[in-house]
Amino acid sequence: MLLNFDENLDNYKLMRQAIIPRPIAWIVTEDENTNIAPFSYFMALTSTPPTMVVSIGQKSDGAPKDTLANIIKTKKCTICIPKEEQLQQMHFSSKELAHNLSEADVFNIDLEKKAKNFPPMVKDTPIAFFCELFQELDIKGSKHKPIIVEIKQMFIDDTCFTNKEKLYFEFNPIARIGGDYSFLGEKISAPKIP
């Protein structure tokens, strides 16, 4: 079956099932309160400069999501990579809340300050990136706004290191597989190139 995306298909449904796994960016931003929200349209972009891209949609009323509004206003965010024990809180934090409510309070998500001048990270996440807004992108006809953030600092939990001297580490991140979640599971070594 050949599907034509010009024929008003459910693009999101098709893409989310085929482009897998999609890592989860659990983004913490600040304005009048602390906002925490997960995004799966997220990926590393370049290593020089160290950048990532995340695509952020709109609220149900068409207004920008708090995450986007806060990043544009403050130019800062903290991107956490959640672990298995945080799956429920991370999933619940995707619920749309009123601007004056914080997911930290509503869903009992503990935060901790690690990097000066950046929003806090979600406590006990194995990885966190402290980022500044690098560039906003406009996609003609889209209700999503991709933003590029530059990584300024990174936190790695000491328990993740397999060789701290060489900066080798491992962890078991949560990813989206279609509409569900998954862990990456068993690692497969790359074959040696002849």
Buried (B, 14 or more C-beta within 10 A) or exposed (E): EEEEEEEEEEEEEEBBEEEEBBBBBBBBBBBEBBBBBBBBBBEEBEEEEBBBBBBBBBBEEEEBBBBBBBBBEBEBBBBBBBBEEBBEBBBBBBEEBEBEEBBBEBBEBEBEEBBEEBBBBBBEBBBBBBBBBBEEEEEEEEEBBBBBBBBBBBBBBEEBBEEEEEEEBEBEBBBBBBEEBBBEEEEEEEEEEE
